[in-house]
Amino acid sequence: MESSFVLYLGRHTLETALLVAAPILITCMIVGVVVTLLQAVTSIRDMTLTIVPKLLAVGVVMLVFGGWSLGIVLRFTNEIFGHVQNVGH
């Protein structure tokens, strides 16, 4: 196995992981900023106020983007298994 191929697989793995995790991470970041601003304006310091909206938003994002993420992971898995099959020959 060549070093360039190993670097390609590593890069492709990281890109796929970032692509799958991006919708959830961006949602958590946006909801966190909005809740923090709301807490700063109202002076409410309750921990459940930060966790519950994030959990609800992540649940909605997972429902919306779940099929898309699964398609990306399945495509990546098929590609990796194709490479493993070629290494054996």
Helices and strands as residue ranges (DSSP letters): H 3-42, H 47-88
